[in-house]
Amino acid sequence: MALVITDSNYQEILAEGKPVVIDFWAPWCGPCKVVGPIIDELATEYDGKVVVGKCDVDESGDVAAEYGIRNIPTVLFFKDGKLVDKQVGSAQKSVYVAKIDALL
């Protein structure tokens, strides 16, 4: 299961040094419901190697604003605490796997 990313914990998570993947989503977003289960699978598959989390844009608007999230779902990929890649809109699992593998 993916970690819950919030306005109060995201900086601490990025500072840990592991690669981080954050799915920006909302409960009312149809495409987010397609991406959500994929993100949960990736959290399990990459457990211990990559921090995989979800950020509800309605509850944690500051994080979304900081990264200019305008469309959801948007998945951001961080390495060494810096944004290195992103996927806007839903995509197949293989797209996310390729982007995560590039972080390792």
C-alpha positions in Angstrom: 0.0 0.0 0.0 1.3 3.4 -0.9 2.3 5.9 1.8 0.0 8.9 2.4 1.9 12.0 1.4 0.7 15.3 3.1 1.7 18.9 3.3 3.3 18.1 6.7 5.4 15.0 5.8 6.5 15.4 2.2 9.7 17.3 2.8 10.8 14.8 5.4 10.1 11.9 3.0 12.1 13.6 0.2 15.0 14.2 2.6 15.4 10.5 3.4 17.5 10.0 0.3 15.6 7.1 -1.3 14.0 7.6 -4.7 10.4 8.8 -4.2 7.3 8.5 -6.4 4.3 10.6 -5.6 0.9 10.1 -7.2 -1.2 13.3 -7.1 -4.9 12.3 -7.1 -8.3 13.1 -5.8 -11.3 10.8 -4.9 -13.5 12.4 -7.5 -11.0 11.8 -10.4 -12.0 9.0 -12.7 -8.5 8.4 -14.3 -7.0 8.5 -10.7 -9.1 5.4 -9.9 -7.3 3.6 -12.7 -3.8 4.7 -11.6 -4.3 4.2 -7.9 -4.2 0.4 -7.9 -1.1 0.5 -10.1 0.6 2.8 -7.6 -0.3 0.4 -4.7 1.2 -2.5 -6.6 4.4 -0.6 -7.3 4.6 0.4 -3.6 4.6 -3.3 -2.7 7.0 -4.4 -5.6 9.6 -1.7 -4.8 9.2 -1.8 -1.0 12.5 -1.0 0.6 14.0 0.4 -2.6 11.7 3.3 -3.5 9.2 5.3 -1.4 5.9 5.2 -3.3 3.2 7.5 -2.0 -0.1 9.2 -2.9 -1.0 12.8 -2.3 -4.7 13.8 -2.2 -4.7 17.3 -3.8 -7.9 18.3 -2.0 -6.3 17.6 1.4 -2.7 18.7 0.7 -2.9 21.6 -1.7 0.4 23.1 -0.7 2.4 20.2 -2.1 0.4 20.2 -5.3 0.9 24.0 -5.6 4.6 23.8 -5.0 5.0 21.4 -7.9 2.5 23.1 -10.2 0.1 20.2 -10.3 -2.7 21.3 -12.7 -3.9 18.0 -14.0 -4.5 14.8 -12.1 -3.4 12.1 -12.0 0.2 13.4 -12.1 2.9 11.1 -10.9 6.2 12.8 -9.9 9.6 11.0 -9.7 12.3 12.2 -7.3 16.0 11.2 -7.0 18.2 12.6 -4.2 15.2 14.9 -3.2 15.0 16.5 -6.7 12.3 16.2 -9.2 13.7 14.3 -12.2 10.6 13.0 -14.2 6.8 13.1 -14.3 3.9 11.4 -15.9 0.7 13.5 -16.5 -2.4 11.5 -17.0 -3.0 7.8 -16.7 -0.5 5.4 -18.2 0.1 1.6 -18.3 2.0 0.0 -15.4 5.0 -0.5 -17.7 5.5 3.3 -18.1 5.7 3.7 -14.3 8.0 0.7 -14.0 10.4 2.1 -16.6 10.5 5.5 -14.9 11.1 4.0 -11.4 13.8 1.7 -12.8 15.6 4.8 -14.2 15.7 6.1 -10.6 17.6 3.1 -9.3 
